């Protein structure tokens, strides 16, 4: 009785291990493989325009 239950438990552990590896691949697969292919975006953005300083008069 003990060896059969032990074998079933080991099979369950093996299946759980395979599921964990699959889920880690889905979760981190894109970020681990595609980060080398990405290049920074070089777009010309609108230039910053600053108003002139206000005139301060003493009374």
C-alpha positions as CSV (number, residue, x, y, z in Angstrom):
1,X,0.0,0.0,0.0
2,X,2.8,2.5,0.9
3,X,4.7,2.2,-2.4
4,X,1.6,2.8,-4.5
5,X,0.7,6.0,-2.6
6,X,4.3,7.1,-2.7
7,X,4.4,6.7,-6.5
8,X,1.1,8.6,-6.9
9,X,2.4,11.4,-4.7
10,X,5.6,11.6,-6.8
11,X,3.6,11.7,-10.0
12,X,1.5,14.6,-8.6
13,X,4.7,16.5,-7.6
14,X,6.1,16.0,-11.1
15,X,2.9,17.3,-12.7
16,X,2.9,20.3,-10.3
17,X,6.5,21.0,-11.2
18,X,5.7,21.0,-14.9
19,X,2.8,23.3,-14.3
20,X,5.0,25.7,-12.4
21,X,7.6,25.7,-15.1
22,X,5.0,26.4,-17.7
23,X,3.5,29.3,-15.7
24,X,6.9,30.8,-15.1
25,X,7.6,30.6,-18.8
26,X,4.3,32.4,-19.6
27,X,4.9,35.0,-16.9
28,X,8.5,35.8,-17.7
29,X,8.9,34.5,-21.2
30,X,8.3,37.8,-23.0
31,X,10.5,39.9,-20.7
32,X,13.3,37.4,-20.7
33,X,13.6,36.9,-24.5
34,X,12.5,40.2,-26.1
35,X,14.4,42.8,-24.1
36,X,17.5,42.5,-26.5
37,X,15.4,43.3,-29.6
38,X,13.9,46.6,-28.3
39,X,15.5,49.8,-29.3
40,X,14.9,53.3,-27.8
41,X,12.4,55.5,-29.6
42,X,14.0,58.6,-31.0
43,X,11.1,61.0,-31.5
44,X,11.3,64.8,-31.8
45,X,9.2,66.2,-29.1
46,X,7.7,69.7,-28.9
47,X,10.2,72.2,-27.6
48,X,9.5,73.7,-24.2
49,X,8.3,77.3,-24.4
50,X,8.8,79.5,-21.3
51,X,7.1,82.9,-20.8
52,X,9.1,86.0,-20.1
53,X,9.6,87.0,-16.5
54,X,7.0,89.4,-15.1
55,X,8.1,93.0,-14.4
56,X,8.1,93.7,-10.7
57,X,7.8,97.4,-9.8
58,X,8.2,98.8,-6.3
59,X,5.6,101.2,-5.1
